[in-house]
Amino acid sequence: MVSERKMFFGKALSSFLLVLCTMPLGHALMILMEHYLPAGMLHYAAFAMGALGAAMVVVGVFASGDTRQTLWGFLGGLLFWTGWVEFLFMYFADRFGTQAELDPLTGEVVTRPEYLILPASFGFWMMVMLMYIFSTRNGCNFINWCQRLLFKGRKNEIAARPMTRHTSIVTFMELMMILWASYLLLMFCYDDVFLGENHPVTLLVGLGCMIGSFFIFAKQLHIPVWGANIRMAIPAVILFWTPVEILGRMNLFEEIWTAPLEHKTEMFLIFSVFTALAIYLFKRSNK
């Protein structure tokens, strides 16, 4: 539901901040788990986190209300991604001795091992995208653009029907696919074989993502319902976060979420904002 005239700035900003806070908190959570949990316990805890996330997404299928289903899918998806994607890549990178990418001058870790092997999943990402593009009618602007480009006037014939719609699953898959795509994009940009972190195209990618996030946020402003607003905030925030990652890699600012124990006050404030918004939205969903 989109209102072309009325603007809902409070809802759009709250939704954007809710999703935005999860970006540094997700990074910080991984760092804290690595710091406090012994090596033998870390991956069991991470696997349990992923299972909890999957369970939350399923709970969202049976929850009542669009906003509540969206929150279950979103929050469960974050735990799923951290526990069953990032930590599993970390486990196998450590197990088989994948080496981190180091800065040749300082010797500091530039790219962690798990992210170096993540681009190998590109084929799996394309596999899922082919299913969405050729087999589903959905509300994703990017997929709709691909369908119009590929199918021309046969779009309604080839992608005739949507899949069964569960808002929790829709939110979950939206988060998974966009996070996955952003990681692949960044890793290919950072790779010197393709471009490199200081390549002009990498900087243009960051600029393009930043501009795109503002266009999506402008669309958010006209969405009057919380659930749809949060779902629209997911791509807006991930596109916004892409240049943040690029600029942080270039050491143009300090990424406090990579050293949360040294920035406890800042991380506590981010966590407080996120918690307050999540509680408020869950309470709103009860009404």
Helices and strands as residue ranges (DSSP letters): H 9-36, H 39-62, H 66-80, I 81-86, H 87-95, E 101-102, E 109-111, H 113-117, G 118-121, H 122-135, H 141-151, G 152-154, H 155-158, H 167-190, H 200-220, H 226-249, G 256-258, G 260-262, H 264-286
